[in-house]
Amino acid sequence: MLGPVPDPAPVPAALGPVPDPAPAPVPPEILAALARTRPLPAVSAVLRGALHARRMLLLKSLLVRVDRARGVLPAAVRRRFEDDWTLLERAERTDAAAVRAVLDYPTTGAWLAAALAAPDGPDFADGLAGLGALAVAAALRAGCRFRTTRTLPAGTLPLPGIGLLRCARGPVRLSGRAGALRITDGSGRTLLLPGPAPAGPGTRWSADGALAWSALHPLPGGTAVLDDVDPHRVPAGGIGPAALPAAERPYADPAAWAARWRDAHALLAATHPARAAETLALVRAVVPLAPSAGGAPPVSATVRTAPGAVLAQLPADRRELAELLVHETHHTKLAVLDELVPLWRPGGSLHRVGWRRDPRPVPGVLQGAYAHLALLDLWGRARTGPARSWRRRAAERFEVCREQVAEALSVLAESDELTPCGREFVRHMGSHHAHLGTAAHPPG
């Protein structure tokens, strides 16, 4: 349970504003399955549980920091935070699973990280407004009845995992009931969004076009969405050396993404059903990136603070998207695992890997080797799978990638920057890599 906003009281120093969680034990069989990239429901359940625990810890950390800053935060900011927390609590009592879905949504993690990193003063006070968006989204999903007034300095209110409200700057009244939302701006213009939790693709406008609601586009076959509106979906500095920004609506091309997503999952399901199920379980959002200039290779990424979101440019075909989803899902898995059990220590060594031009630190080598090990597993199956168009490509990439991963595993095996758990993890990776060289159809 979330618990109430505390009265001013001494706070144990061990909590801190951005604490590192104590490592939680991971059963040996789960660690081994993770290292071997095995797509098991039990593994996905452990990762989802770990992600939620981390979100709750960060949310409580925000609460502690607000309590400590009570004497310097403006009274209006404190009251708003307390009201938002109360609404979040009420939503949780109504439907805890619905609230958990909002708390665990990728951009919630990005907002929490930014709010906790903000310096004291106006930046921290501004960051606290994100709790209001979180609370409204949670109340909508839970079907709570509520009324609240928001001041939107930027003219937007993002609701994580649901959509984005745009209106003129100033106060806006929101009232929710059974998942439906009524929005009224300061001039009395109204927009009614029927429930539950107004989802479904597209943008709706008020009669005179002064209010706009942009709902996220659901992707077929699961619970993932195409998120092309949330302001926290891409870091401020962009993605990759070219600092790629997010693709803005209407240039995100939701119809093309939905078709490619459906075809890629059909291909994955035909080649390795368990891995297709794993991507559906762990990928919560796809974030379209703006196109690169000059025909550069496609870019994809996973942001450590927002695991479960795949940031990518639209791949050329279903094979590329299937491979990209497996690749980025394993970055998510490793990011969540490292919050449970640290796999490396700080260090400064750099190493060459076959899939990058620039030398990589040990964490980067491990991330890349892990994602490519999962691709090796996938390509090993695709070589003899049902998709003829994929067989030759998979065979070629398997042979090249197998040597690259072998070299990276040698680097990791000799590194003194891995923790004991990290060394055990790499040992299991090495065993699976060796097995992939001899088995036509790897187990799992």
Secondary structure as GFF3:
##gff-version 3
##sequence-region A 1 444
A	DSSP	alpha_helix	28	35	.	.	.	ID=ss1
A	DSSP	alpha_helix	41	68	.	.	.	ID=ss2
A	DSSP	alpha_helix	75	94	.	.	.	ID=ss3
A	DSSP	alpha_helix	96	103	.	.	.	ID=ss4
A	DSSP	alpha_helix	106	117	.	.	.	ID=ss5
A	DSSP	alpha_helix	122	127	.	.	.	ID=ss6
A	DSSP	alpha_helix	129	142	.	.	.	ID=ss7
A	DSSP	beta_strand	146	152	.	.	.	ID=ss8
A	DSSP	beta_strand	156	159	.	.	.	ID=ss9
A	DSSP	beta_strand	163	166	.	.	.	ID=ss10
A	DSSP	beta_strand	170	177	.	.	.	ID=ss11
A	DSSP	beta_strand	180	185	.	.	.	ID=ss12
A	DSSP	beta_strand	190	193	.	.	.	ID=ss13
A	DSSP	beta_strand	202	205	.	.	.	ID=ss14
A	DSSP	beta_strand	212	215	.	.	.	ID=ss15
A	DSSP	beta_strand	217	218	.	.	.	ID=ss16
A	DSSP	beta_strand	225	226	.	.	.	ID=ss17
A	DSSP	alpha_helix	254	271	.	.	.	ID=ss18
A	DSSP	alpha_helix	273	282	.	.	.	ID=ss19
A	DSSP	beta_strand	285	288	.	.	.	ID=ss20
A	DSSP	three_ten_helix	293	295	.	.	.	ID=ss21
A	DSSP	beta_strand	300	301	.	.	.	ID=ss22
A	DSSP	beta_strand	309	312	.	.	.	ID=ss23
A	DSSP	alpha_helix	318	340	.	.	.	ID=ss24
A	DSSP	beta_strand	350	351	.	.	.	ID=ss25
A	DSSP	beta_strand	360	361	.	.	.	ID=ss26
A	DSSP	alpha_helix	362	382	.	.	.	ID=ss27
A	DSSP	alpha_helix	388	414	.	.	.	ID=ss28
A	DSSP	alpha_helix	420	436	.	.	.	ID=ss29
###
